[in-house]
Amino acid sequence: MKFDNLLEEPVVSLSDRKNYKILKLQNGLKVLLIKQQSDNDDELCRYKKYKSNAAAVALCVDVGSFKDPRDIQGMSHLLEHVIFMGSEKYPKENEFDQFVSSHGGYDNAYTESQYTVFHFDIIEKHLAGALDRFANLFISPLMSLDSIQREIIAVESEFQNNINDDDVRINQIYSTMICDEHPASNFIWGNSVTLKDGVDGRILYGKLHAFRRKYYTPNRMYLCIQSSIEISRLERTVIATFSDIPIPNDAKIHDTIASNNPFEIFKSDFHEKIFFVKSTSEKCKLLMTFLFPTNPKEYKFLEYLASLIQYEGPGSLSDYFMDELLALKVKARVGYQDFGGNSYFTFFTIDVNLTSRGFQDFDCVLRAIFAYLLLLKSTKLEEHETRFKEFKEISDTLFKYRKEKSAIENVQDIAVNMKYYDDKNIIIGSDYCPDFNASVMKGLIEKLNEKKFNLLILSDKSCAAYQMKEKWFQTEYSAVNFPQEYNKLWNERWLMNELYLPSPNKFICKSFGIFNNPTEQDEKFPRKIFENEICELYYKMDKNFKLPYAYVYIFFISPLSQLSTENLNMTSIYSMCVKNFLSEKLYPATLVGYSYKLNSVDSGLILRLNGFNEKLQLILEIITMQMKKSITKCTFETFRRELKKNCHNCMTDLNILNDDYRLTVLKQNHRSFHERYKQIDSIKYQDFKLFATKILETLKMKILIQGNIVKARAEYLKELIVENLKPQKINDFPNESQIYELPLGSTYIKNKSLRNNDYNAIIKNYYQAGRSDIKLESLTEILASILMEPLFDILRTHQQLGYGINCSARKNNRVMGLVITVEYQENLHSSEFIDAKIEEFLIEYQNTLNAISEEDFIAAKRCFISSKLTSNTDLEVEVIRNFDELRNYEDVFNRRELEADEIENITKKEILEFYRKVLLDTATKRKLSVQITGTNGANENCETKSVNNVENCKETDFNELQACCKVYS
């Protein structure tokens, strides 16, 4: 017998139709097997030979960066990288990656403070082969010296890619406040300094292997697998593949038990000084952080307190700050299974997004926060108990009717839960809410009212001379003694009339019935049930997922939004103002499971609403009425400034800026972020006020209602929307923006990043394929799928050109293209060199593609079809796919099935011809290379000096370029 069955079965939600089995192998590895429901959709019987569920696997190893040796910081992260590089049984370096990607899957891994997770998904009929390859990475990984040296470059590149992430930088600032030599003070990312410059390569090789043997042991491993394969069969596979992970002589886990006083871990500066940190983008935030001992049994009590602090209704901090124009958002969060929530300490953080006024009147912000904490303390425990019971009722209901996660997300969450929870609670995890405990609640509130918190101001504005630089991320910051006036604010705080605790939540639902109207047509796809000059309604009742949820998605098409840059900016400001109104009205609804998003797009607005069907009408009524609410000048000016910040931050994001340049070239009348940024200040309030009225009069709506809702109710909701907004009939709607056909050959757009002293750079080569139809979309998508793994293997694993390597199909306004992305560092390579390497790969891979056997090509097609037809685990995935068809004006709801038919008939010859035509042949290729380069320049000693094959490497005039192009008809 190779395993023992454990005693308790996990607690699952009422809506959970999966089966579970927990095992423990003789070597100590703990396993949870999950059998999901098979898809027996008769309508897909013609695709039976292709139809397959996706299987997902996650392995959590109970060791993370806190175990890194002080002399080799980043070792855990490096090990996560190199363990994928082949095994004794499968020595080919990319064997596992290649097997997974060629069978419709994807794999990745990540390192946290106290655990590391490896995960992949795959078409489940290939699961056994993937598991054998996966297990052997932990049985006998090669981890060669050459692989280690190359992956150090990848770790360095990943570090550089995150060097401007404020959240990452702030965590590293917090680590400087921790006592030296404590594991939490480690530099958890690692880079070339810690992994290469500071240690001999062979010494690193030996220590890395020793680290793996010590910590990557089966008694520290938690494996979770989800598929529709019978559990007994899957059990045999797991026993056969994972039982050989070796048990060390000393297999005990010797982890340090946390102190009950986390202040012993932190230096006194944590609560005696206030920290001013320079942001890398336009933002201004206050972070107020409390320290708590780590106790999972108290987690929900802290979450309850956080829910009160970040409440957005009347009497809340958020409401007060918005009325006084001091802040736009208040969030409170509890650290959980990350740097801020580990076995040593737990962060409780109040995060306030300040306005310029809030930054200037900082004492007013602090006074209100201090008063609210006093309010929590002054509230009787009996009242807290009443509110906590409501909190628990909501928590229990959300778990009871929990929506299904994707398989890959589910196994990752559960694998980590297996480390932290007993068998009974590994599914419910942090969603479990205990009964009220007065002594626990009192103790936590007392700690929130002790003046032992950290204040950190994150801002792009300088409010003090930055006197220090953090060692690794070079973050500028200063730490000054806690000002006496702030001490006085704390010591003399009082309750404020404007601040009070929330009323009972009127959005709590009591009815969770599932509609099953036998007279309703059993439609596989949405159907149009209403159309006139101002509205189209598409409807589909859910008969598959059987949960008490419904979705209302609305595309508000506005000719006004499309007329000018000013109008597009005003549309954005309008949507931000409405969201601000809604936050006060609907925040209680979000607590009980409702979700809404209102966003501006180039052609108008999009509203996405979902939740329990019982209160959808009430929420839709509130949203549509708030859309008509008058907007004050102060509110307008606040969000005009916020939009300008957003545009600036988009322009400093390399990925977003690169895409924006590409769309500026390709798309007729595209409003770039630069163009929008320059225009914002000229918007006048009176013009905006008129626009906010006119936009509602000029809307045309495409509505999708799907889920646990009957047709008559869907029609009623449509009438409610139309009646409340009262749009007028518009005869002349502008045509959809057209796409320019690129000139033959290669066109280059090159510009520097807007960030100063930043090596990070990105190149995206876009290869235009032509006006889309099902055939062209299928060709482009399957080619992108075939290219992805070898592209990553050559450009990333072997050549180490950059951390982020990607290949994807893109469709813009019915024109297809293929995009190859490389994120790299300018001090290592130039954009010319990266572009040349991409082209070199494409030329060389043509021979590999040509050499693929007919049998392998058919197998690749079948895997791609299987992945395309993989069953949805959640209704929302289906709703999003259907709504995208409406947004794109195509309404081809059976696109996946049509593409499956098309792919089945695609020949290898067609793929080769398409490859040559789109990617190689200069007589037919239409390439646009958009290059955002780093601001520190290329390394003069690097190999890029010899590359000189780009004639048009200059900032191109977009209008001049478009004048040379014709529009696709």
Summary of the structure (lengths in Angstrom):
residues: 969
radius of gyration: 28.6
end to end distance: 68.5
largest distance: 80.2
contacts: 3239
relative contact order: 0.10
helix: 45%
strand: 20%
